[in-house]
Amino acid sequence: MKRVKLGQTGIDVSALCLGTMTWGTQNTEGEGHAQADYALDHGVTFWDTAEMYPTNPVRAETVGNTERIIGAWLASRGGRDRVQIATKIAGPGRPDLRGGVPMSGPTLRQAVEDSLHRLKTDYIDLFQLHWPNRGHYHFRQIWHYAPTKVRRAEVEAHVTDMLETAKALQDEGKVRAFGLSNETVWGMSLWREVARRHDLPMMATVQNEYSLLCRQFDSDWSEMANAEDIPLLAFSPLAAGLLSGKYAGDVTPEGTRRAATPDLGGRTTPQVFPAVAAYMGIAAGAGLDPCQMAIAFCLSRPFPCIPIIGATTMAQLATNISAADVTLSPEVLEDIAAAHRLFPQPF
């Protein structure tokens, strides 16, 4: 497995990141540990989780369980330095996490301490803010996005408060680097501007959704990621399984994510299935596995991109990890570009 630099953090990670959000719902603890073992054996050392996981759906009684499963793996296997762990603090609006209050310096410290306890470790490699306190256009909110007028001074005060706590956590050795998630270019710019002004930790990465079916990152974000060396941790590179083809024809196989979340988080629109069919056709014509093509596409982007792969079966995990060895031909990339013009934003 190829190793890459995690932006300007000084941390080396695998070119693929293992997503763990199914551990504790669709996957048992034993299955999660088996995935962890397989990933590590195949060079995938970068793992992503969050305090609110598992998902599909998120439940108050299961919040934190994915971190606990990873913690149990670390306790039984040892060798903390073999893996790089990323986790996240939830933004506002989740009553099952600190009553749903907005993020602040004190809640950041509490979330880090709680994650360290569940993960059974004394440090976190990358700690991310799952979504911002202010509004944003992610999770299909782009269709009614109308940014409210914000008072810059108030946002800067919040950012400074968070970054001062972040610095203290870094100085204590509890967090190596910080990143954002579900964020905008303006948001990242402000975080980095305040950090430079006050010599505070720089937000080094961003975890936004990105796939053949969701390409909002391709414009302003792409420019910023290149200019500032901010890697995209691309979540849902298979568009919640749509790009595997298993839902083609608008079907819902038993035991799949769609069985628990019928609209796949707003992704199952009428126009998405023709788009999926187009990409399935490209993969078939090139003799490619559609999942591997989708992941390899993310790896081919002209900005730093680390796809977060997830799986509910070992066969899926093996297929997805093998995508790291797939290089898309110029012809396939041309066909993908043509399909994107036809289906630019299908959900």
N, C-alpha and C positions, 0 to 999 in steps of 0.2 A: 504494500500500500504506500503510495506516494505521501511524503510529508510536506507540509506547507507552513509558512509563517503566519501566525494569527495577527495580521496587521503589524502594528508597531509595539505589540505587547512583549516581544521577546519570547513568546511561547510557541513551540512547535507542536502542530497537531496533525492528525490524519486528514487526507483530502476529503474524506467523507465523515460525517458526524452521525452517531447513532442516536436516533430519537427513541425515547422511552415512555411516551405518554400513555401507552396501552398497558403498561405493567401495573397490575392491580385491578383492571377491569377485564379487558379482552384477554389478557395474559395473566396467569398465576405468577406467584413469586418464583416458583421453580422454573417456569418457562422464561421469565425475565432473566434469571441467572444463566440459563442455557444460552440465551441470546447474547448476554454479556461475554460468556466464555468464547462463543463462536466469533463474535466481533473482535475480541482481543487477539484470538489465534490468527485472525486474518488482517491484523494491522490496524483495525479501526479503534483507536484509543481515545478519540474525542467523543464524549457522550453529553447529551443535552436533556435536561429535565426542568422542573419548575415546582414551586411550593404547592400549586393548586392541582398538580397531576396526581392520579390519572384522570383522563378525560373520557368522553364518549359514554355517558355524560360526566360532567364534574358534579360530585355530590359532597355535601358537607361531611358525611361520615367517612369519605375516602381521601379527602384533601391531605396531602403530604405522604400518602402511602407509596408513591413511586420513589420518592427520596428514601423512604425507609427500606424499600426493596434493594436499592443500590447500596445503602448503608450495610445491609445484611450481607450483600455480596462482598463488599470491601472487608467486612469483619471476618468472613470465612476464607477469603482468598488472599488477603494481604496485598502488599505491593502497591500502595496508593500512588507512588510515582510512575506507575505504568500507564495511568490514564489521566486524561484532562477532563475535568467535570465542569459543565456549565449549568447553572440553574438561574431562577428568576424570582423576583418579588412581584406579586400581582398588583396591578394598578387599582384605582378606586372602583367601587361598585359590586364587590364580591362580599356579601354579608357574612359568609363563612370564613373570611380571612380578615381579622382585625376589625370586624364590623363594617367592612367596605369603605373605610376612611381613605382619603387620598394619601399618596405616598409623602413621606417627610423624612428628615434625618433620623428621628427616633424610630419610625417604622422600618426604615432601611436596616438599622442596626438589629432590631428585633428579628426581622426576616432572615438576615444573615446568621444570627446566632441559632435560630430555630432550624435552618437548613443544615448548618454544621452538625447539630445534634442528631437530626434524622439521618444524615449521610454518614455519621460516625467517622468524621474526618476533622482535622484541625485547620484546613484551608480549602477554599474554592478557587478554581482556576479562572473562571469567568462568571461574574454575577451581572445579570441583566435586569432591566426594568421592563416588565412584560408588556405594558402599554402605558402611555403617558396620562398624567392627571387631566390635561386638557383634551379636547376632542381630537379625533383623527379619522382618516378615511379607510382604515383597514377593516377586515371581517365583513366585507360587502357594504360597509357604510358609505362607500364612494357614491352610491346612487342617490343619496340625499345629503351629501356632504355640503355643509355651509358653515365654514369656519367662523366662529364667533369672534368678535373683537376682544382681544386679550390686552391686558395692561402689561406691557413688556416688563416694567419694573417688578410687578408681582411674580411673573414667571422667572425672572432672573433671581429674585429672592429665594424662590423654591429651589432652583437649580443650584444656587450657592450653598444652601442648607444641605442638600443631598450630597454635593461634592465634598463639602467639608467632612461629613460623616464618612464618605467613601475614602477620603485620604486617611482618616483615623483607622479605618478597617484595614487599609493597605499597610499602614505603619505597624499595625499589630500583627501582620502576617496572616490575616484571616481571608483576604481576597487578593488575588494576584492582578486581576484586570476587571474593568467594568464595560458593559455594553448596553445598547438600547434595543428595543423590539417594538414592532408595529409603530414605527416612528416616521416622521416626515423629514424632508431635507432641511426645512427651516428649523425644526426641532433639534436635529443633530448639530446644525451650525451654531445654534445658541449654546448648547451644552459645551461645545468645543471652544467657543469664544470665551465663555465665562471661565473655563478651565485654564486657558492660556493667560487670561488677565490676572488670575489669582494663584497661579502655579498649583493647580489642583488636578486630580486624575482626569485624563482624557477618555471620553467614551470612545472605545476602540473598535467596536463591531456593531452591526445592526442585524437583527433577526426579523426579517419580513417575509411574507409569503411570496413564492416565486415558482413558476412552472411554465410549461408550454401554454397553459390556459390562463395564467395570471402573470402579466408582464409589466406591471406598473413601474417596476424598478428600472426599466430600460432607458428612461429619459434622464431627468435631472439627477436621480439617485445614482445612476450609472456613472455620470460625470464625477460626482462627488466621491464615490467609492474609489475611482481611479486616482483622482487628484490627491486625496487624503489617505490613501491606502487603508480604507475601511472595508474589511471583508463583509460580504453578505452571507449570513447563515440562512440559507434558503429553506424555509419550512414548507411542507406539503409539496415537494417537487413532483409527486404523482397525483396532485390535486385530490387528496383524500381517497385515492384508489381509482378515480375516474380514468386516469391514463393507463391503468393496467388493462382496461377493456372489460373488466368483470361486471360493470353495470351497463354495458352497451345494450341498446334496445330498451333502456329504462327498466331493467330488472333489478331485483334486490336479493342476491344469494343469501341463504341462511348463515348466520354467524358473522356477517360482514359489518363494517362500521355503519353502513347505510341501514342495516336492520335496526340499529339503536338510534340513529340520527337520519331520518328519511331524506332530509334536504341537504345533507352533508354540509351543514353550515352555510346554506344559501347557494351552494354550487350546482345543484341539480335543476338547472333552468331548461326550458325547451330547446334553446339554442346550443346547449353544451354538448348534446349527443351527436349532432352533425360534426361539431369540432373534434370530438373524440374519434369519430369514424375517420375523419381525415388523417389524424395522426396515426391511428391504427393502420391505415392503408399505407402510409409512408414506411412504417416499421416493417410491415409484411413485405412490401416491395423490395426493401433493402435486406431482408433476411435477418432483422433485428428483433430482439425481445422488446416489446413496447415499454416496459418499465426501465430497462437498461437504456433505451434511446432517450427517454425523458430525463433520466439522471445524467447521462452523458451530455445532453444538451446544456444542462446547468453548468457542468464542468467546462464547457466550451466557451462560456461567455467572455466578453472582452473586459470584464471587471473581476476582482477577486470574489470567488463564490464557492462556498462550502455547502453542498446539499445535505440536509438532515434527512436521513433515511429511517423509516420505521417499518415494522413488520409485525404480523400476528402469528406467522408460522416460520419455522426454520427454513423452509423452501423459499419463501419470499425473501427472507433475510439474505440467503446465499445468492439469489438472483440479483438483489439490489447491490450487495457489496461488489459483485463481479462487474458491475457497471463501471467501476473505476478503471477497468482495463479496456473499455470500449472508446474508440475514437470515431466520431461521425465524419463521413466523407463530405467533401464540398457539395456533392449532388444532394445528399440528404439534408444538409443545412439549407440549400436553396429551396428544396421542397418544403421544409419547415417554414421558411420565410414566406413562401407563397401561401401556405395554409394560415399563417398568422394574419396576413392581409385580409383573408376571407373571413376569419373568425377572431377579430382583434381583442375582444373582451366578452367571452361567452358567459361569464357569471359575475 
